[in-house]
């Protein structure tokens, strides 16, 4: 099996050290395995994603010495395909419509739920039928029904990152009580939520190994569940450490995180960037 991986940034801002680490690591792993490295832009947020950020990311990646083996995939070109997958889950009776705003959900989740480790949807709309769905409704996964589709032998995925290496079984109790009824169809742009679209794009691009930050590990079992429900075989996952500042804050999320383009203007070399992120 040819090793195929990808780097999938959202073009909502410039490339930072944390992004560079993930891209370089995935690229190095692909080249070491004699495989392929692909580029994808997760640009479904049409308000925040900008062409100038896409162009800057491509320029920075090229400067870092990263090459990709096919034209970059633009997620915004595949809205219809994502909607078809949402429709399949609807047809299987695994969804319901939700008209709740963030304010509604926050109010419903007031004490005693407040302070829980994960914000789980309070199931306000769970009794609604999908036939009642309107244009202003999101589509939520009925997690109880979805988990009922997990066979007795269970569903699992392989993780090769050293932080959580091994075979991981999907945990129904965790999915129901800690993940809950997630949105799979967004009401603002009338297409799939990004984590479903991202998982579907991994299948579209023939990704065999997903290389990404460990902060996304908890979403993996959701993606594996959705892919399995849609008849797809999940890839292997490799979740790596995050690049953090001295206070432990993730660099890619810091308000003052320095862009790769700024390091370039100050005279840094690609090797300097590799040294900064431990590569």
N, C-alpha and C positions, 0 to 999 in steps of 0.2 A: 504494500500500500504506500503510495506516494504521500509524503508529509506535506500538507497544505495548511497554511495558517494565514492570519490577516491582522491588519491594524485598522480599527474602525472608529476614528475620531468624529465628534460632532463639531462642525465648523462654526462654533459660536464664539470663538476667540482664538488667540494665537497659541502655538505649541509651547508647552512648558517642559521643565525637566522631567516631571512625572510621566508626561506623555512620551517624551523622547526615550525614556528608559523602556517603556512597554513596547514601543515600535522597534527599538534596537534589539531588544531581547528576542522578540518574535522573529525578526529578520535574521538574526544570528542563528536561531534554532533551525529555521527553514534552510538556510544555506548549509549549515553543518550536516543536515540530514539529506542534502541533495534534493530538497523539495521545492515548494513554491511559496512565495510570499505575495499576498494580495492586499490591495488597499480599498477601503470602503468608507464613504462619508455618510454618517447617519444624520441626515439633514431634513428629517420630517418636521422639525420645529421651524416652520416657514418664517416666523417673525424674527427669531434670534440667529438663525443660520444665514451667513452672508457669503457671497461669492469671493470677496476679498480675503476672508479667512481661509476658504478652501485653497485659493491660490497661494497664500502665505504658508500654509501647512505643507503643500506640495513642494514649495521652494525650500523650506527648512528640512524636510525629509531628504530631498535630493542632496542638499549641502552636507547632511550627516552621512551620506554614502549609501543610503537605502534605495534599493530598486525594487520594482514590483513587476510581476509576470503577466499582467493583463491590465487593460484600461480600468481606472478606478470605477467602482460601482457607486451610483448615487441612489440612495434609498428613496428619495422623493420621486423617482421614476417608476416605482412599483406599488403605488397605493392600491391599484385595482387588485393586484395579486394578494396583498395582505388582507384586503377586504374579503376575498374569496375564502381565505382560511378562517377568518372570523365567522363567515356565513356557514362554514362546515361545522364549527363548534355550536353555532346557533341551531342548525338542523339536527344536531345530535342531542339537543335538549340540555345543554350544559351551561346555559347563560340566562341572564335576566337583565332588563333595562334598569338604568339608574339615573335619576334626574337630580341627585344631590349635588349641591355646590360644596366647595371646601368649607365654607362657613357652616353649612348644615352638618357636615360630618364632624367638624370640630365641636359644635354644640352638643351633638349626640354622644361624643366621646368625652364629655366632662367627667369629673370624678364619679365613680371610683376608678374608671379605666385610665385616667390621666396618670402619666408616669410609667405606663407599661413600656417594655423595651421596644416593641414594634407597634406602630399605629395600624390596627386592624379595622377594616371597614365594619361599622356596627350593624350591617345587614338591614338597614332601614327599608330598602326597596326589594328585599329578597322574595316577598310574596307576589311581586308583580310578574305577569306573564310577558314573555318576549314579544308576543303579538301586540302588546300595548306600547311597544317602543315608538317614541317620537323622534323628531329630528334633533331635539335638544337633549336626548338621552345618551349616556355612555352605555357600553355593554360590559357587564361584569361576568366573570367566570363563577359559576355555582360550584365552589370548591368541594363541597360534600359529594355532589354527583360526579365531579371529575375524579375525585379520589376513589370513588366506587368502581371506576374503570380500571384501577390498578389491579393486575392479576394477583392471584394468591402467591405466586413466586416473587412478586414485587417488581419494581422498576429500579434500575441503578444506573450510575454513570461512573466513568473512570477519571480519577484526578491524578495528575503526575507532578504537580507542584509540591515541593518538599514540605510546605507548611501544612498541607492537608492531604498528602499522598495516600492513595488507596481506592478501593471500590466503595462508593457511597450509595446506600439504599434510600429511596425516597421514603420519608416518614409522613404517613397520613395525618397523624395527630399534629405534627408541626405545621404541615400545610394548611390544615383547617383552623387551628387555634392561633398560630403565629403569623401566617401569611394571609389567610382569609380570602375573601372574594375580590380578587384583584380586577382592575379595569383591563380588558383586552381590546376594547374598541373605544377610541377616544371620541368625544362629542365635539371637540373644538375643530378638528380637521377631518373628522369622519373617516378615520382609518385606524389600523391596529396600533396598540401601545408599543413603545419603542422596544421593550424587551422581547415581545413576540416578533416584531419585525426583524430584530437583530438575529434571533434564533432561526427564523425562516431564511434570512440572507446567508447564514452559515451553510444551510442546506443548498441554497441556490448556487453558492460559489464553490461547493464541494469541499468545504473546510473539514479537515480531519482532526485538527488540534486547535482549540480556541485558547489563545494565550492572552491573559488580561490580569488586572489587579485583583488582589485577594478581597477587596471591598465588594466585589461582585459575586463572591462565592455563594452567598445566601440566596441569590437569585437563580442559581444554576438548577436547583431541583424544580423550580417553577418552569424554567425553559425546557428541561428534560420532560416534565409532565406534558406540557403543551405539544412539544414535538412528537411525543409518543402517541398522544391522542389524535394527532393529525397523520399518523402512519409513517413518521420519519424516524430513522435511527440517529440518536444524538452523537455528536463528535466526542472526542476525548478532550478534557479540560485541563489547563495548566494555569493555576492562579499564582501569581508572583507577589513578592513583597511590594510595598508602596514606598516611594521616595518621600521622606518627611523632613521637616526642618528641625532645628534643635529643640523646639517645644513639642515635637511629635505631630505637628499638623501636616496633613498631606499637601505637598507642594502644588500639585495641579489644582487644588481647591482654595489655596490661599489668595486673598484679595490682592496681595502685593507680590504674588509669584512672578518671577522674572521670565519673560518670554525668551525662547531660543534666539529669536531675531535680535533681541537686545544684546545677548552674549556675543552674537556675531558682529554687531556694530562695535563692540568693545574690543574686538580682536581675538576672541576665543577661536580655537580650532575644533573640528569634529572630535579629535582625540581628547581635547579638554572636556568636552561634554561627556564622553565615555568615562573619563576619570571621575567626574563629578557624581555620576550615578553608579559608580562601582563596576563598570564594564571595561 
